[in-house]
């Protein structure tokens, strides 16, 4: 009963008060990282011996340290440094101090005093050397603190007398890197000791160690002086004599540094006059230095010989007679001291006609003088390049060839004199030397004309088995002048032999003969009747037009005829027909000719600069006309885009200079046209079941736009950030269209939610990558999306799709601004030609090698992006990644791919064709990282992992060459 009453009392007097729900403020979390200095202190305290401490320090060195933690870590390390007795641990601590000083965002000026204090109590020479290395790092990080630098220099000078060579090395290195550069004396610099006398002291201090007993210290002193020169200090001329003495040092590192020092001084004081020892003669310093470095070409160390030879190539101010002496092992008379007529007459008068006999031996012959003391150049330096070209080490021979090239390019007379030596190098046993010799002769070809005997030696290389050698020689012949018609005939015969022995050289030989004919029209003219087998009275048989050798002869003759108007009179009737055929099939090899009376009056349609400018103006006008598309109705706008795309593609075919820009604009407008057709009114005003066909068309259009945008981004080079942002804008529109079509056709909420989240990530990625370009995208689709971003991120997927649909249909065409220069990546497959009807036969289960030869134009990083695709008739596809060594670079923006593809398949009943083409691989993540706007925001600790998944995962390939069809026939294996 009592319980019942109690219950009733509670029921009568209790009431419920509903407190309005207030949203609790979100708690802010502060992520605190564990202190690196505390962790290091604990680890070092746990160490029971020096080995454990060293292990902890090695583990710590592998971990990154934030800038705000560096000072605390340095204090812990210094505290342990003073306690530690083991040299190896102190050495590691000194090394860590230097590494920590390089941390970005940390100024090491707060630890300078501590680092300098450690030097005063340190007894170990190895630790001292490491401490000076750390001080060098600290001084390098503080370029704006001359007072600190002065203290470091004084400390280095104090320890230069250390008995350990490593300490002296580091001190000299510090003086070279931090020594005060020669500046005019000012009031501000007086207190810091940066007077001119102080600058001279640095050089004199370093030069004192040129004679150190330790060769490594002598090397360090020379390198320190060179470091002063690199930093802008002018080295004093007095150093030249000391550097010359070091050229005869016993150690090759010293001699190598001395060669560099002598070269630097010869460039600083080329016209200074220096005396020749043991004589009264004086010569220019650059000539004297050239002679001394020439002497080093005969050094005992091949590394010194290589450096001396390379250095000779950069001494362009040397006198011509010194230069020519390097090609003759005998001393020329120009470089011997000659006595004047007055001196000879004076000696004759002083001697008298007869001896009086009063003085003993007054008519005895004069003392014989040593030839070396009266020469202007040491006899060991004579024929320096001859010694270099005959050296046993191929590295020296290559260096000599390159040095000859540099000197010959600046002196036409020297180029003619060294021609025989370069031609002789074509017979070298090392392929790399032969190839370099051909390249060098090609570079100096404007100064030389080959004689018949020289040409014979050059053409002998055409029998080389190396394809690179043969093609380099073909290019050399393209730009070489020959002296007689017999030389032209000899070159043609050897090239035809080359064509017969190596049929794959066909295009290279034809190109070579094209240039030879255009360079020597007067020499080809007397050979025309013999080359074309014509006769003044009798008809000769018509040659076969399928013969590559006959085509080679015609290419030579037709290119010579362009500059020789009398040559067509020697042609027969079938030659004119063959010209018309070759002009259509090989227009890049056969020039347009005016051939009167044959119905083939082909006038050269010269594309002057005016036509290029007018084509560029037409291109810009086309883009401006398209920008007014907003004012047109849908059918008219689509027609305008269609006509503009057609005009731009035709413009690209007519003007090769603007082909890349025209194709780029046409592809961009094609994307806009596809987008416009997909957003037609009748598709969006009807229910989904009533427009399934149009829905499928719109889906295909969205996918095609995405593919075209990847072509725009990765197939063209020279794009600026503005164009890349425009391409990504179109891609974003295509992804929005895909999302809308997905919402209209797919059932289920989960796929739609994930698609919406992915699209929001795409918008954020666009904003992050192209933040600097957003002001140029006013009133565009992405600009409106960024304004609606808070609403999009909080609304439901269905509402988000409606917003996207409205925004997408209201967005207009974004105007495209062209960069100055834009090129399309192209590939031309030379081999296989696809013309052969004879199938490649191989046994099933085995492989057959197919040679691939292709020319690549304007391809960035071909070693990583170019792939070969093979398509089989049954639908199988193989993608092969060529080796990096298969790529050559014959010129700027041009690459050559020469590789082999291995084919294999099951047995077939009859031959069939496979397709071979080249693909360009791309990855959107690498493109995003290469964006300049993103690169400026990524720190050292950021990585591509922070990119949104949609931007980090898109990879694909783009076909950028025509497919070549090859017949193959896998035969069944015999049993």
Residue pairs with C-beta under 8 A, 6 or more apart in sequence:
33 66
35 69
35 72
36 63
36 65
36 66
36 69
36 72
36 73
37 69
37 72
37 73
37 75
37 76
40 56
40 60
40 73
40 76
40 77
41 76
43 56
43 59
43 60
44 53
44 56
44 57
44 76
44 80
46 52
46 56
47 53
47 55
47 56
50 84
50 85
50 86
50 88
50 89
53 80
53 84
53 86
53 89
54 86
54 88
54 89
54 92
57 89
57 92
57 93
57 96
58 92
60 96
61 92
61 96
61 99
64 941
65 73
65 100
65 103
67 103
67 104
67 105
67 106
70 100
70 103
70 106
71 106
71 110
71 111
73 100
74 97
74 100
74 111
74 114
77 93
77 96
77 97
77 100
78 93
78 97
78 111
78 114
78 118
80 89
80 93
81 90
81 93
81 94
81 118
84 90
84 93
87 124
87 126
87 127
90 122
90 124
90 127
91 124
91 126
91 127
91 130
94 118
94 127
94 130
94 131
94 133
94 134
95 130
95 133
95 134
97 111
97 115
97 134
98 130
98 133
98 134
98 136
98 137
98 138
100 106
101 108
101 111
101 134
101 137
101 138
101 141
102 137
102 141
104 940
107 141
107 142
108 137
108 138
108 141
108 142
109 138
109 142
109 145
109 148
111 138
112 138
112 142
112 148
112 151
112 152
115 131
115 134
115 135
115 138
116 135
116 151
116 152
116 155
118 131
119 128
119 131
119 132
119 155
119 159
122 128
122 131
125 162
125 163
125 164
125 166
125 167
126 164
126 166
128 159
128 162
128 164
128 166
128 167
129 164
129 166
129 167
129 169
129 170
132 156
132 159
132 167
132 170
132 171
132 173
132 174
133 170
135 152
135 155
135 156
135 174
136 152
136 170
136 173
136 174
136 177
136 178
138 148
138 152
139 148
139 149
139 152
139 174
139 177
139 178
140 177
140 178
142 148
142 149
146 180
146 189
146 192
146 194
147 192
149 178
149 180
150 180
150 192
150 193
150 194
152 174
152 178
153 174
153 175
153 178
153 179
153 180
153 202
156 170
156 171
156 172
156 174
156 175
157 171
157 175
157 205
159 167
159 168
159 171
160 168
160 171
160 172
160 205
160 209
162 168
162 171
165 214
165 216
165 217
168 209
168 212
168 214
168 217
168 220
169 216
169 217
169 220
172 206
172 209
172 217
172 220
172 221
172 223
172 224
173 220
173 223
173 224
173 227
175 202
175 205
175 206
175 224
176 206
176 223
176 224
176 225
176 226
176 227
176 228
177 224
177 227
177 231
179 199
179 202
179 206
179 224
179 228
179 231
179 233
180 193
180 194
180 198
180 199
180 202
181 199
181 228
181 231
181 232
181 233
182 196
182 199
182 232
182 233
182 234
183 189
183 194
183 199
185 194
185 195
185 196
189 195
199 233
200 236
202 228
203 225
203 228
203 233
203 235
203 236
203 239
206 221
206 224
206 225
206 228
207 221
207 225
207 239
207 242
209 217
209 218
209 220
209 221
210 218
210 221
210 222
210 242
210 243
210 245
210 246
211 218
211 242
212 218
212 221
215 249
215 250
215 251
215 253
215 254
216 253
218 246
218 249
218 251
218 254
219 251
219 253
219 254
219 257
222 243
222 246
222 254
222 257
222 258
222 260
222 261
223 257
225 235
225 239
225 261
226 257
226 260
226 261
226 264
228 235
229 235
229 264
234 268
235 264
235 265
235 268
237 265
237 268
237 269
237 272
237 285
239 261
239 265
240 262
240 265
240 269
240 274
240 285
240 289
243 258
243 261
243 262
243 265
244 258
244 262
244 292
246 254
246 255
246 257
246 258
246 261
247 255
247 258
247 259
247 262
247 292
247 295
247 296
248 255
249 255
249 258
252 299
252 300
252 301
252 303
252 304
255 296
255 299
255 301
255 304
256 301
256 303
256 304
256 307
259 293
259 296
259 304
259 307
259 308
259 311
260 307
260 311
262 289
262 292
262 293
263 289
263 293
263 311
263 314
263 315
265 285
265 289
266 285
266 286
266 289
266 290
266 315
266 317
267 286
269 285
270 284
270 285
270 286
270 317
271 284
271 285
271 286
272 284
272 285
273 282
273 283
273 284
273 285
274 282
274 283
274 284
274 285
274 288
275 281
275 282
276 282
276 283
276 288
276 376
277 373
278 373
279 337
279 373
279 374
281 337
281 374
281 376
283 376
284 319
286 315
286 317
286 318
287 318
287 319
287 322
287 376
287 377
289 315
290 312
290 315
290 318
290 322
290 323
291 322
291 376
291 377
291 378
291 381
292 378
292 381
293 308
293 311
293 312
293 315
294 308
294 312
294 326
294 377
294 381
294 382
294 384
295 378
295 380
295 381
295 384
296 304
296 305
296 308
297 305
297 308
297 309
297 312
297 381
297 384
297 385
297 387
297 388
297 396
297 400
298 305
298 380
298 384
298 387
299 305
299 308
302 391
302 393
302 395
302 396
305 388
305 391
305 393
305 396
305 399
306 393
306 395
306 396
306 399
309 384
309 385
309 388
309 396
309 399
309 400
309 403
310 399
310 402
310 403
312 326
312 384
312 385
312 403
312 407
313 399
313 402
313 403
313 404
313 405
313 406
313 407
314 406
315 407
316 406
316 407
316 410
320 411
320 413
320 414
321 332
321 334
321 335
322 335
322 377
323 407
323 411
323 414
324 332
324 414
324 417
325 331
325 332
325 334
325 335
325 377
325 381
325 382
325 383
326 381
326 382
326 383
326 384
326 385
326 386
327 383
327 385
327 386
327 417
327 418
327 421
328 382
328 383
328 386
329 382
329 383
329 386
329 387
330 382
330 383
331 371
331 375
331 377
331 379
331 382
335 375
335 376
335 377
336 371
336 374
336 375
336 376
337 374
337 375
337 376
351 363
355 362
355 363
356 362
371 379
372 378
372 379
385 400
385 403
385 404
385 418
385 421
386 421
388 396
388 397
388 399
388 400
388 403
389 397
389 400
389 401
389 421
389 424
389 425
390 397
391 397
391 400
394 428
394 430
394 432
394 433
397 425
397 428
397 430
397 433
398 432
398 433
398 436
401 422
401 425
401 433
401 436
401 437
401 440
402 436
402 440
404 418
404 421
404 422
404 440
405 440
405 443
405 444
407 414
407 418
408 414
408 415
408 418
408 440
408 444
408 447
409 415
409 443
409 444
409 447
412 447
415 444
415 447
415 448
416 447
416 448
419 441
419 448
419 450
419 454
420 454
422 437
422 440
422 441
423 441
423 454
423 457
423 458
424 457
425 433
425 434
425 437
426 434
426 437
426 438
426 457
426 458
426 460
426 461
427 434
427 457
427 460
428 434
428 437
431 466
431 468
431 469
434 461
434 464
434 469
435 466
435 468
435 469
435 472
438 461
438 469
438 472
438 473
438 476
439 472
441 448
441 458
441 476
441 480
442 472
442 475
442 476
442 479
442 480
445 476
445 479
445 480
445 481
446 479
448 480
448 481
449 481
449 482
449 483
450 458
450 480
450 481
450 482
450 483
450 487
451 483
451 487
452 483
452 484
452 486
452 487
452 490
455 482
455 487
455 490
455 491
456 490
458 473
458 476
458 477
459 473
459 490
459 491
459 494
461 469
461 470
461 473
462 470
462 473
462 494
462 495
462 497
462 498
463 498
463 501
464 470
464 473
467 502
467 504
467 505
467 898
468 888
470 498
470 502
470 505
470 508
471 505
471 508
474 495
474 505
474 508
474 509
474 511
474 512
475 512
475 890
477 491
477 495
477 512
477 515
477 516
478 511
478 512
478 514
478 515
478 516
479 515
479 519
481 519
481 520
482 488
482 491
482 520
482 523
484 523
485 523
485 524
485 526
485 527
487 523
488 516
488 520
488 523
488 524
488 527
489 527
491 516
492 513
492 516
492 531
492 552
492 553
492 556
495 509
495 512
495 513
495 552
496 549
496 552
496 553
498 505
498 509
499 505
499 506
499 509
499 548
499 549
499 552
500 549
503 548
504 831
504 851
504 853
506 548
507 830
509 552
510 548
510 551
510 552
510 555
510 586
510 589
511 589
513 552
513 553
513 555
513 556
513 559
514 555
514 556
514 559
514 589
515 559
516 556
516 559
517 524
517 555
517 556
517 557
517 558
517 559
517 560
518 559
518 560
518 562
518 563
518 591
520 560
521 560
521 561
521 562
521 563
521 564
521 567
522 564
524 531
524 556
524 557
524 560
524 564
524 567
525 560
525 564
525 566
525 567
528 534
528 557
528 567
528 570
529 535
529 570
531 553
531 556
531 557
532 553
532 557
532 570
532 571
532 572
532 575
533 540
533 543
534 540
534 570
534 571
534 572
539 572
540 572
542 574
543 550
543 574
544 550
545 551
545 578
545 581
551 582
551 586
554 575
554 578
554 579
554 582
554 590
555 582
555 586
555 589
555 590
557 567
558 579
558 582
558 590
558 591
558 593
559 589
559 590
559 591
560 567
561 567
561 568
561 593
562 591
562 593
565 594
568 593
568 595
571 579
576 595
576 598
576 600
579 590
579 593
579 595
579 600
580 600
582 589
582 590
583 590
583 592
583 602
591 604
592 602
592 603
592 604
592 605
593 600
593 602
594 601
594 602
594 603
595 601
595 602
607 655
611 655
612 655
612 657
612 658
615 651
615 654
615 655
615 657
615 658
616 658
618 647
618 651
619 648
619 651
619 658
619 661
619 662
619 665
619 818
620 818
622 644
622 647
622 648
622 665
623 665
623 815
623 816
623 818
625 640
625 644
626 640
626 641
626 644
626 669
626 813
627 813
627 815
629 637
629 640
629 641
629 812
629 813
630 812
630 813
632 640
634 676
634 680
634 681
637 676
638 673
638 676
638 677
641 669
641 672
641 673
641 676
642 673
644 666
644 669
645 666
645 669
645 670
645 673
648 662
648 663
648 665
648 666
648 669
649 662
649 663
649 666
651 658
651 662
652 658
652 659
652 660
652 662
652 663
652 666
653 659
655 662
659 824
660 716
660 718
660 822
660 823
660 824
660 858
661 818
661 822
663 824
664 712
664 716
664 818
664 822
664 824
665 816
665 818
667 708
667 711
667 712
668 712
668 726
668 727
668 730
668 816
670 708
671 705
671 708
671 709
671 712
671 730
671 734
672 730
672 813
674 701
674 704
674 705
674 708
675 701
675 705
675 730
675 733
675 734
675 737
677 697
677 701
678 697
678 698
678 701
678 702
678 737
679 737
679 808
679 809
680 694
682 691
682 694
683 691
683 694
683 695
683 698
684 805
684 809
688 695
688 744
688 745
695 741
695 744
695 745
698 737
698 741
699 738
699 741
701 737
702 734
702 735
702 737
702 738
702 741
703 734
703 738
705 730
705 731
705 733
705 734
705 737
706 731
706 734
706 735
706 738
709 727
709 728
709 730
709 731
709 734
710 922
710 924
710 954
710 956
710 958
711 958
712 727
713 719
713 724
713 727
713 728
713 922
713 924
713 927
714 920
714 922
714 927
714 958
715 824
715 825
715 920
715 958
715 960
716 822
716 823
716 824
716 825
717 822
717 823
717 825
717 858
717 860
718 819
718 820
718 821
718 822
718 823
719 727
719 819
719 822
720 819
721 770
721 772
721 773
721 931
721 932
721 933
722 773
722 776
722 817
722 819
723 816
723 817
723 818
723 819
724 770
724 927
724 931
725 769
725 770
725 773
725 776
725 777
726 814
726 816
728 766
728 769
728 770
729 766
729 777
729 780
729 781
729 782
729 814
730 814
732 762
732 763
732 766
732 781
732 782
732 785
733 781
733 808
733 811
735 759
735 762
736 759
736 781
736 804
736 807
736 808
737 808
739 755
739 756
739 759
739 801
739 804
740 801
740 804
740 805
740 808
742 751
742 752
742 755
743 752
743 755
743 797
743 798
743 801
746 752
749 797
752 797
752 798
752 801
753 797
755 797
756 797
756 800
756 801
758 949
758 950
759 804
760 792
760 793
761 948
761 949
761 950
761 951
762 948
762 950
762 951
763 782
763 785
763 786
763 789
763 792
764 948
765 928
765 947
765 948
765 950
765 951
766 782
767 774
767 786
768 934
768 937
769 928
769 931
769 933
769 934
770 777
770 931
770 933
771 933
772 933
773 933
774 782
774 783
774 786
777 783
777 814
779 812
780 811
780 812
780 814
781 807
781 808
781 811
781 814
784 807
784 810
784 811
785 792
785 804
785 807
788 803
788 807
791 803
792 800
792 803
795 803
823 857
823 858
823 893
824 858
825 856
825 857
825 858
825 859
825 860
825 920
825 960
826 856
826 857
826 858
826 960
826 961
827 854
827 855
827 856
827 857
827 859
827 866
827 897
827 918
827 960
827 961
828 854
828 855
828 857
828 961
829 852
829 853
829 854
829 916
829 917
829 918
829 961
829 962
829 964
830 853
830 854
830 855
831 851
831 852
831 853
832 850
832 851
832 852
832 916
832 964
832 966
833 964
834 964
834 965
834 966
836 966
836 967
837 967
838 967
839 911
839 967
839 968
839 969
840 848
840 850
840 903
840 966
840 967
840 968
840 969
841 968
841 969
841 971
842 848
842 903
842 904
842 968
842 969
842 970
842 971
843 970
843 971
843 972
843 973
843 974
844 905
844 906
844 907
844 970
844 971
844 972
844 973
845 904
845 973
846 904
847 902
847 903
847 904
848 902
848 903
848 904
848 968
849 900
849 901
849 902
849 903
850 900
850 901
850 902
850 903
850 916
850 966
851 898
851 899
851 900
852 868
852 882
852 897
852 898
852 899
852 900
852 901
852 916
853 896
853 897
853 898
854 896
854 897
854 918
854 961
855 894
855 895
855 896
855 897
856 862
856 866
856 894
856 895
856 896
856 897
856 918
857 893
857 894
858 893
859 865
859 866
859 895
859 920
862 887
862 895
862 897
863 884
863 887
864 921
865 920
865 921
865 922
866 882
866 887
866 897
866 918
866 919
866 920
866 921
867 879
867 880
867 881
867 882
867 918
867 919
867 920
867 921
867 957
868 879
868 880
868 882
868 899
868 901
868 916
868 917
868 918
868 919
869 877
869 878
869 879
869 880
869 916
869 917
869 918
869 919
869 957
869 959
870 877
870 878
870 879
870 880
870 901
870 903
870 914
870 915
870 916
871 877
871 914
871 915
871 916
871 917
871 963
872 878
872 905
872 914
873 912
873 913
873 914
876 905
879 919
879 957
880 901
882 897
882 899
883 899
886 897
886 898
886 899
887 895
887 896
887 897
888 895
888 896
888 898
889 895
889 896
890 896
897 918
901 916
903 914
903 968
904 970
905 968
905 970
906 970
907 970
907 971
907 972
907 973
908 969
908 970
910 969
911 967
911 968
911 969
912 967
912 968
912 969
913 965
913 966
913 967
913 968
914 965
914 966
914 968
915 963
915 964
915 965
915 966
916 963
916 964
916 965
916 966
917 959
917 961
917 962
917 963
917 964
918 959
918 960
918 961
919 957
919 958
919 959
919 960
920 957
920 958
920 959
920 960
921 955
921 956
921 957
922 955
922 956
922 957
922 958
923 954
923 955
924 951
924 952
924 953
924 954
924 955
925 944
925 947
925 951
925 952
925 953
925 954
928 934
928 944
928 947
928 951
928 952
929 935
929 938
929 944
929 947
944 952
945 952
